[in-house]
């Protein structure tokens, strides 16, 4: 009878240990997943900030494209004026 009791105790301890290991494993997986998603989000936000920076630079320096802006003829500047 005592031998049967020890087997049941060992089984119960094994179930408890397996449950604890599973809980730690799930928590570790969750932390990894959340951290990975935060990293991906940070990369996306950084890429968007760089795009905004480039657009703002282009807006603030419109004559840096290498193309002359059209000069209205009523200004009297340009070809044929003396």
C-alpha angles and dihedrals in degrees: 000000000000090000092057090050092056092052091053091048092051091049092049092049090049091052091049093048092048090050093050092048090049092050092050090047093051092048091050091049091049093051090049092049094048091047092049092050092049090051092050091049091049090051091050092049091048091051090050092050090052090050091050090048091053093047092049090050091051092048094049094047105042095159095057094085094089093244122110116234117243112266113217112240093229089070090070093226122125142038117003097020120118 
